[in-house]
């Protein structure tokens, strides 16, 4: 399985081109889109638009059944049909990302996964994915890596209990991504309820583990996470999940 989150800048003046791209994929070209995604073995893709002081970002969360990310990147580069050509031209136009370049050069844009949590059992009612990009203070990327190693290693039992009993979560993944604007911490999570309310809930948690998590994240991002998130939340602009066929045994 392939899983990643990717942040790309929206080039100045290209916001409407981006919106048109996603509207067209969901509407007039959805059948071509479905064939394209089936070939790439896509099982989920959600995109958001996040406004930041440094400019707009497009965030994409992707899951697929391919064996590797490199395979998917190379497949996109080699596809010559009309839809693939249109898709690649639009990415180049609004993000400056050239899918025709060698796979090694393209893969350098993709982030490093540093954290993963998946709860056992059924997700909470109303669960919906959300992605958020936070800045990484210069020189703090290695601090972030050590922080996540600790969460997934020596403090994993506390992390697991916190997720089950405190800040309940169905799934959460985090990445570090290098960009021309500096390193970013990308967070994709699936939680029940309204996302803004969950952010405020996180800010108000006062147990020892929550204070440690918020303190380290505040050190890494330069944002006081004991206060509710002040910036505008990302706007979901695209979602694709292929319909699943259910076989009924009689």
C-alpha positions as CSV (number, residue, x, y, z in Angstrom):
1,X,0.0,0.0,0.0
2,X,1.1,3.5,-0.8
3,X,0.2,6.4,1.6
4,X,1.5,10.0,1.4
5,X,0.6,13.6,1.9
6,X,2.0,16.3,-0.3
7,X,2.0,20.1,0.0
8,X,2.6,22.2,-3.2
9,X,2.4,26.0,-3.5
10,X,-0.3,27.5,-5.6
11,X,1.5,29.8,-8.0
12,X,0.5,33.5,-8.0
13,X,-2.7,34.1,-10.0
14,X,-3.4,30.4,-10.5
15,X,-6.0,29.8,-7.8
16,X,-8.9,29.8,-10.2
17,X,-7.0,27.4,-12.5
18,X,-6.6,25.0,-9.5
19,X,-10.3,25.2,-8.7
20,X,-11.3,24.7,-12.3
21,X,-9.0,21.6,-12.4
22,X,-10.8,20.0,-9.4
23,X,-14.3,20.9,-10.6
24,X,-13.5,19.5,-14.1
25,X,-12.2,16.2,-12.6
26,X,-15.4,15.8,-10.5
27,X,-17.7,16.8,-13.3
28,X,-17.1,16.7,-17.1
29,X,-14.0,14.5,-17.0
30,X,-15.0,12.2,-14.1
31,X,-15.2,9.0,-16.3
32,X,-11.7,9.6,-17.6
33,X,-10.6,10.4,-14.0
34,X,-12.0,7.1,-12.8
35,X,-10.1,5.1,-15.5
36,X,-6.9,7.0,-14.7
37,X,-7.2,6.4,-10.9
38,X,-8.1,2.8,-11.5
39,X,-4.9,2.3,-13.4
40,X,-2.9,3.9,-10.5
41,X,-4.8,1.7,-8.0
42,X,-6.1,4.7,-6.1
43,X,-8.3,4.0,-3.1
44,X,-8.6,7.5,-1.7
45,X,-7.5,11.0,-2.6
46,X,-8.6,14.2,-0.8
47,X,-7.3,17.7,-1.6
48,X,-7.5,20.9,0.4
49,X,-6.6,24.6,-0.1
50,X,-4.8,26.2,2.9
51,X,-4.1,29.9,3.1
52,X,-0.8,30.7,4.9
53,X,1.2,34.0,5.4
54,X,3.6,32.7,2.7
55,X,0.9,32.1,0.1
56,X,-1.7,29.4,-0.7
57,X,-0.9,25.7,-0.4
58,X,-2.6,22.8,-2.0
59,X,-2.6,19.7,0.3
60,X,-3.2,16.2,-1.1
61,X,-3.7,13.0,0.9
62,X,-3.4,9.8,-1.2
63,X,-3.9,6.1,-0.5
64,X,-3.4,3.4,-3.1
65,X,-2.9,-0.3,-3.6
66,X,0.3,0.0,-5.7
67,X,3.5,-1.6,-4.5
68,X,5.5,1.6,-4.3
69,X,5.2,5.4,-4.8
70,X,8.0,5.2,-7.4
71,X,5.9,2.9,-9.6
72,X,3.0,5.4,-9.5
73,X,5.3,8.4,-10.2
74,X,6.8,6.6,-13.2
75,X,3.4,5.5,-14.5
76,X,2.1,9.1,-14.5
77,X,5.3,10.3,-16.3
78,X,4.9,7.7,-19.1
79,X,1.1,8.0,-19.6
80,X,0.3,9.6,-22.9
81,X,-3.5,9.6,-23.1
82,X,-5.5,12.9,-23.3
83,X,-6.5,12.9,-19.6
84,X,-3.0,12.2,-18.3
85,X,-1.6,15.0,-20.5
86,X,-4.3,17.4,-19.3
87,X,-3.7,16.5,-15.7
88,X,0.1,17.0,-16.0
89,X,-0.3,20.3,-17.8
90,X,-2.6,21.6,-15.0
91,X,-0.2,20.6,-12.2
92,X,2.6,22.4,-14.0
93,X,0.4,25.4,-14.5
94,X,-0.8,25.9,-10.9
95,X,2.0,24.3,-8.9
96,X,5.0,24.3,-11.1
97,X,5.4,20.5,-10.7
98,X,6.6,18.8,-13.8
99,X,5.5,15.1,-13.9
100,X,7.6,14.5,-17.0
101,X,10.9,14.8,-15.0
102,X,12.8,11.7,-13.9
103,X,11.2,9.9,-10.9
104,X,14.2,10.5,-8.6
105,X,13.8,14.3,-9.1
106,X,10.0,14.1,-8.5
107,X,10.3,11.8,-5.4
108,X,12.6,14.5,-3.9
109,X,9.4,16.6,-3.5
110,X,7.6,14.0,-1.5
111,X,7.7,14.1,2.3
112,X,9.1,11.7,4.9
113,X,6.6,9.9,7.1
114,X,7.5,10.3,10.7
115,X,4.4,9.1,12.6
116,X,1.5,6.7,12.1
117,X,-1.4,5.8,14.3
118,X,-4.4,3.6,13.3
119,X,-7.0,2.5,15.9
120,X,-8.4,-1.0,15.9
121,X,-12.1,-1.3,15.4
122,X,-14.8,0.8,13.7
123,X,-14.2,4.5,13.2
124,X,-16.3,7.0,15.1
125,X,-19.6,8.1,13.5
126,X,-19.1,11.3,11.4
127,X,-15.4,10.6,10.9
128,X,-13.9,12.7,8.1
129,X,-10.3,13.3,7.0
130,X,-8.6,16.6,7.5
131,X,-5.1,17.8,6.5
132,X,-3.1,20.7,7.9
133,X,0.4,22.1,7.1
134,X,2.4,23.7,9.9
135,X,5.7,25.5,9.6
136,X,8.8,23.9,11.1
137,X,11.1,26.4,12.9
138,X,14.6,26.4,11.2
139,X,16.8,23.8,12.8
140,X,14.0,21.9,14.4
141,X,13.4,19.1,11.9
142,X,15.7,16.7,13.8
143,X,14.0,17.6,17.0
144,X,10.7,16.6,15.3
145,X,12.2,13.3,14.2
146,X,13.3,12.5,17.8
147,X,10.0,13.5,19.2
148,X,8.1,11.1,16.9
149,X,10.6,8.3,17.6
150,X,9.8,8.8,21.3
151,X,6.1,8.8,20.7
152,X,6.2,5.6,18.6
153,X,8.9,4.0,20.9
154,X,9.3,4.5,24.6
155,X,6.1,6.4,25.1
156,X,3.9,4.4,22.7
157,X,1.7,2.8,25.4
158,X,0.9,6.4,26.7
159,X,0.3,7.5,23.1
160,X,-2.1,4.6,22.5
161,X,-4.0,5.2,25.8
162,X,-4.2,8.9,25.0
163,X,-5.7,8.1,21.6
164,X,-8.3,5.7,23.1
165,X,-9.2,7.6,26.3
166,X,-8.2,11.3,25.9
167,X,-7.8,12.7,22.4
168,X,-9.7,9.9,20.6
169,X,-8.5,9.3,17.0
170,X,-9.3,6.8,14.3
171,X,-6.2,7.4,12.2
172,X,-3.4,10.0,12.1
173,X,-0.3,10.3,10.0
174,X,2.4,12.9,10.0
175,X,5.2,13.8,7.6
176,X,8.1,16.2,7.3
177,X,8.4,17.9,3.9
178,X,11.2,20.1,2.6
179,X,10.0,23.0,0.4
180,X,11.6,26.2,-1.0
181,X,9.7,28.1,1.8
182,X,11.2,25.9,4.5
183,X,10.3,22.6,6.1
184,X,6.7,21.8,6.8
185,X,5.0,19.4,9.2
186,X,2.0,17.8,7.4
187,X,-0.7,16.2,9.6
188,X,-3.5,14.1,8.2
189,X,-6.1,12.8,10.7
190,X,-9.5,11.2,10.9
191,X,-11.5,12.2,13.9
192,X,-15.2,12.1,14.8
193,X,-17.1,15.4,15.0
194,X,-16.4,18.9,13.8
195,X,-12.7,19.5,13.2
196,X,-12.6,23.0,14.6
197,X,-14.1,21.7,17.9
198,X,-11.5,18.9,18.0
199,X,-8.7,21.5,17.6
200,X,-10.1,23.5,20.5
201,X,-10.4,20.3,22.6
202,X,-6.7,19.5,21.9
203,X,-5.7,23.0,23.0
204,X,-7.5,22.6,26.3
205,X,-6.1,19.1,27.3
206,X,-4.1,19.4,30.5
207,X,-2.9,15.9,31.4
208,X,0.9,15.3,31.5
209,X,1.1,13.5,28.2
210,X,-1.0,16.2,26.4
211,X,1.2,19.0,27.8
212,X,4.3,17.2,26.6
213,X,2.9,16.7,23.1
214,X,1.8,20.3,22.8
215,X,5.0,21.6,24.3
216,X,7.2,19.7,21.8
217,X,4.9,20.6,18.8
218,X,5.0,24.2,19.9
219,X,8.9,24.1,20.0
220,X,8.9,22.5,16.5
221,X,6.4,24.8,14.8
222,X,6.7,28.0,16.8
223,X,2.9,28.0,17.3
224,X,1.5,27.9,20.8
225,X,-0.7,24.8,20.6
226,X,-2.1,25.4,24.1
227,X,-4.2,28.1,22.3
228,X,-6.9,27.3,19.7
229,X,-5.5,27.4,16.1
230,X,-5.8,30.9,14.9
231,X,-5.2,30.5,11.1
232,X,-8.0,29.6,8.7
233,X,-8.6,25.9,8.5
234,X,-7.9,24.2,5.1
235,X,-10.8,24.1,2.7
236,X,-11.6,20.7,1.2
237,X,-11.8,21.2,-2.6
238,X,-11.6,17.6,-4.0
239,X,-12.4,14.1,-2.8
240,X,-12.2,10.7,-4.7
241,X,-12.9,7.3,-3.3
242,X,-13.9,4.6,-5.8
243,X,-17.2,2.8,-5.1
244,X,-16.7,-0.6,-3.5
245,X,-18.5,-3.6,-4.8
246,X,-20.1,-5.6,-2.0
247,X,-20.8,-9.3,-2.7
248,X,-23.9,-10.7,-1.0
249,X,-23.8,-14.5,-0.3
250,X,-27.2,-16.2,-0.4
